Amino acid sequence: MADLALTEHPHDERELLLDGAPVAYFGLGHGIGPIDTPKPFIHPLRTPAGVTVTGFAPEDHTWHHGLSFAFPRVDAHNLWGGGTYFSPEEGYRVVEDQGRIDHRAWTSESAGGSRASLAEDVRWDGHEGQPLLDEQRTWTFSAAEVGGEAALVIDFATTLTSATGADVALQTPAQRGRPDGGYGGLWLRLSEDFRAAVIDGDGVDLTESGGESRTMIVHGVTADGDEVTLGLAFGEEPTAGHRRWLHRFEPFSAIGWAHAYIDGLTVPADGELRFEHRLVVADGHLDTAAVRAAL
């Protein structure tokens, strides 16, 4: 039986081990400059055989940090990093509006056998340090067999509540007129020169970004020629937003669970928004039906 374990690192960071080998490192944003929006992230994220699938702070988008959760606009603040999109005519400009997403505490953690979990208390602050959102996020990991092959299954569930006493708006460049600009939410920046050989949806053609499907399966190849399979899904229960897949595979590779692809979202003053996601990471190009059964 596969064994998952968690180890502690400086600055309260954590690392997940599968049979003693590292598969996921939980960074908390230390050393990230203000323009790139310091935020918690997972990088490197590896397959069970040790192939790294995430990229971190690449030259083309230094604010892309492995597997992370953020939104481009939270009220009047940039909580994504980089430039702010103003309009199709003006495009992006770097202005002083970036905030930060701060890990405050691990509220629970456990590991043993084929499962591990981490729960985290997070605060989203605006450019001047003003509280915008409180977040409770939970990472759950399972070592599983998918189609007879070893796989790492990651469940990420998170709940946002207002820290302002008022409604808090979540928006993306799509709401300001950028075509296919609805990125925001859980975001997977893939390793440099990662390419997709197959993109598969629930009976839906997901070749073009913006497709609507609960699941998405990618057969990918890394720069070193390693074949990997990524299975991605929104939670089975209805969650906030439109649930679209926003992806780029040229000139770089990234995939977003896009909850605000069309319309923005609102975190109500007296309520919450909840999001649920699943990610399967495996070596080789696995049978898509077997991967979808695991999603």
C-alpha positions in Angstrom: 0.0 0.0 0.0 1.2 3.5 -0.9 2.1 5.7 2.1 1.6 9.5 2.2 3.4 11.6 4.8 3.7 15.3 5.6 7.0 17.0 6.7 7.5 20.5 8.1 9.8 23.1 6.6 11.0 26.6 7.6 8.4 29.4 7.5 5.6 26.9 8.4 5.8 25.4 4.9 4.9 21.7 4.3 5.9 19.0 1.9 3.9 15.9 0.9 5.8 12.6 0.5 4.6 9.5 -1.4 6.5 6.4 -0.2 9.3 8.8 1.1 9.6 10.7 -2.2 8.4 14.4 -2.5 5.3 14.9 -4.7 4.0 18.3 -3.5 5.6 21.3 -1.8 3.4 23.9 -0.1 5.0 27.3 -0.4 3.4 30.3 1.4 4.6 33.2 -0.8 7.8 34.1 1.0 10.1 36.0 -1.3 7.5 36.8 -3.9 7.6 40.6 -4.8 4.5 42.8 -4.3 3.8 43.1 -8.1 3.5 39.4 -8.4 1.0 39.1 -5.5 2.4 36.9 -2.7 0.1 33.9 -2.3 0.2 30.3 -1.1 1.0 27.7 -3.9 2.0 24.2 -4.6 5.3 23.8 -6.4 6.8 21.6 -7.4 3.9 19.2 -8.0 5.2 15.8 -9.2 3.8 12.6 -10.5 4.2 9.4 -8.5 7.4 8.7 -10.5 8.8 12.1 -9.7 8.1 14.0 -13.0 7.5 17.8 -12.2 4.4 19.1 -13.9 4.2 22.6 -12.5 6.1 25.8 -13.4 6.9 28.7 -11.1 7.4 32.4 -11.8 8.4 31.9 -15.5 9.7 34.9 -17.4 6.5 35.3 -19.4 4.3 35.5 -16.3 6.3 35.8 -13.1 3.1 35.9 -11.1 2.2 32.3 -12.1 3.0 30.1 -9.1 2.5 26.4 -9.7 -1.0 25.4 -8.5 -2.6 28.4 -6.8 -6.0 30.0 -6.1 -6.6 33.7 -6.8 -8.7 36.2 -8.7 -7.6 39.1 -10.9 -9.9 41.7 -9.3 -11.2 41.7 -5.8 -13.2 44.9 -5.4 -10.6 47.6 -6.6 -7.5 45.4 -6.0 -5.4 43.1 -8.1 -5.0 39.8 -6.3 -3.6 37.9 -9.2 -0.4 39.7 -9.9 1.2 41.5 -12.8 -0.6 44.2 -14.8 -4.3 45.1 -14.5 -6.5 44.8 -17.6 -8.4 48.0 -18.3 -10.1 47.6 -21.7 -9.5 46.1 -25.2 -8.1 49.5 -26.3 -5.8 50.0 -23.3 -4.9 46.4 -22.5 -2.8 45.7 -19.4 -1.0 48.3 -17.3 1.1 47.7 -14.2 -0.4 50.1 -11.6 -0.1 50.1 -7.8 -3.1 48.0 -7.0 -1.7 44.6 -6.1 -2.7 43.0 -2.8 -1.6 39.8 -1.2 -3.0 36.5 -0.1 -1.6 35.4 3.3 -1.5 32.0 4.9 -2.4 32.6 8.6 -2.4 29.1 10.0 -2.7 25.4 9.4 -5.9 24.6 11.2 -5.5 20.8 10.8 -3.2 18.3 9.2 -3.1 14.5 9.0 -1.4 11.8 7.1 -1.2 8.1 7.1 -1.6 5.2 4.7 -3.0 6.3 1.3 -4.5 9.7 2.5 -3.3 13.0 3.8 -5.0 16.4 4.4 -4.2 20.0 5.2 -6.7 22.7 6.2 -5.6 26.3 6.0 -6.8 29.7 7.3 -6.1 32.4 4.7 -6.7 36.2 4.5 -6.9 38.2 1.3 -5.7 41.8 1.8 -5.9 44.8 -0.5 -3.1 47.1 -1.7 -3.0 49.1 1.5 -3.3 46.0 3.7 -7.0 46.3 4.2 -8.8 42.9 4.8 -11.0 41.9 1.8 -11.7 38.2 2.2 -11.4 35.4 4.7 -10.8 31.9 3.2 -10.9 28.4 4.6 -9.3 26.0 2.3 -8.8 22.2 2.5 -6.3 20.0 0.5 -7.0 16.3 0.5 -4.6 13.8 -1.1 -5.1 10.2 -2.0 -2.7 7.7 -3.5 -4.8 5.7 -5.9 -4.6 3.3 -8.8 -6.2 4.6 -12.0 -6.3 2.2 -14.9 -3.9 0.0 -13.0 -1.3 2.7 -12.7 -0.3 4.8 -9.6 -1.8 8.3 -9.4 -2.0 11.2 -7.0 -5.6 12.5 -6.5 -5.9 16.0 -5.1 -9.1 17.5 -3.9 -9.2 21.2 -3.2 -12.2 22.8 -1.5 -12.4 26.4 -0.4 -14.9 28.8 1.1 -14.7 32.6 0.8 -16.4 35.0 3.1 -16.4 38.8 3.2 -13.9 40.5 5.6 -15.2 44.0 4.8 -18.8 43.8 6.2 -20.1 44.4 2.7 -20.4 42.5 -0.6 -17.0 41.8 -2.3 -16.8 41.7 -6.1 -14.7 39.1 -7.9 -14.0 39.9 -11.5 -11.7 38.9 -14.4 -10.5 40.6 -17.6 -13.5 39.1 -19.4 -15.8 41.5 -17.6 -13.7 44.4 -19.0 -13.9 43.0 -22.6 -11.0 40.7 -23.0 -11.9 37.7 -25.2 -11.2 34.4 -23.4 -10.1 36.5 -20.4 -12.1 34.8 -17.7 -9.3 33.4 -15.8 -9.5 33.4 -12.0 -9.9 30.7 -9.3 -7.7 27.6 -9.2 -4.9 27.9 -11.7 -2.4 25.3 -12.8 0.7 26.7 -14.5 2.4 23.9 -16.2 6.2 23.3 -16.6 8.1 25.0 -19.3 7.6 23.6 -22.8 4.8 21.2 -21.6 2.6 20.3 -24.5 -0.8 18.7 -24.8 -1.1 15.7 -27.1 -4.8 15.0 -26.2 -7.5 17.2 -24.6 -10.7 15.3 -23.7 -14.0 16.5 -22.3 -17.3 15.0 -21.3 -18.5 14.5 -24.9 -17.5 18.1 -25.5 -14.7 19.4 -27.7 -12.4 21.2 -25.4 -9.7 22.0 -28.0 -10.6 25.7 -27.8 -10.4 27.5 -24.4 -13.7 28.3 -22.8 -15.5 24.9 -23.2 -18.1 23.8 -20.6 -17.6 20.3 -19.2 -17.4 19.0 -15.6 -14.2 17.2 -16.4 -11.1 17.7 -18.6 -8.4 15.1 -19.3 -5.0 16.0 -20.8 -2.4 13.7 -22.1 0.8 15.8 -21.9 4.5 15.5 -22.7 7.1 17.4 -20.7 10.2 19.1 -22.1 12.2 16.0 -21.2 9.8 13.8 -23.1 8.0 12.3 -20.1 4.4 11.4 -20.7 1.9 12.4 -18.1 -1.8 12.4 -17.6 -3.8 15.2 -15.9 -7.4 14.7 -15.0 -9.2 17.8 -13.9 -12.8 18.3 -12.6 -15.1 20.7 -10.9 -16.9 19.3 -7.8 -19.9 17.1 -8.4 -22.1 19.4 -6.5 -23.0 22.8 -8.1 -20.6 25.5 -7.1 -20.4 29.2 -7.8 -20.1 30.5 -11.4 -20.2 29.0 -14.9 -17.6 26.2 -14.6 -15.6 26.6 -17.8 -12.1 25.5 -18.8 -9.7 28.2 -19.7 -6.5 26.9 -21.0 -3.3 27.9 -22.9 -1.0 25.5 -24.6 0.8 28.1 -26.9 3.1 29.9 -26.2 3.0 28.5 -22.7 0.8 25.9 -20.9 -1.7 26.6 -18.1 -5.2 25.4 -17.2 -7.8 27.3 -15.1 -11.0 26.1 -13.4 -12.8 29.3 -14.6 -15.8 30.1 -12.4 -16.0 33.7 -13.7 -15.4 33.1 -17.4 -18.5 35.1 -18.4 -19.9 37.0 -15.4 -18.2 38.2 -12.3 -19.0 36.8 -8.8 -20.0 38.3 -5.5 -19.0 37.2 -2.1 -22.1 38.3 -0.1 -21.7 40.4 3.1 -23.6 37.8 5.1 -22.9 34.6 3.1 -20.2 32.7 1.4 -18.9 31.3 -1.9 -17.7 27.7 -2.0 -15.6 26.1 -4.8 -14.6 22.4 -5.2 -12.1 20.9 -7.6 -10.2 17.6 -8.3 -6.9 17.0 -10.0 -5.5 13.6 -10.9 -1.7 13.5 -11.7 -0.2 10.3 -13.2 2.6 9.0 -15.3 2.0 7.8 -18.8 -1.0 8.3 -21.0 -3.8 6.5 -19.2 -7.1 5.4 -20.6 -9.4 8.4 -20.5 -12.4 6.4 -19.3 -10.4 5.1 -16.3 -9.3 8.7 -15.5 -12.8 10.0 -15.8 -14.1 7.3 -13.4 -11.6 8.7 -10.9 -13.0 12.2 -11.3 
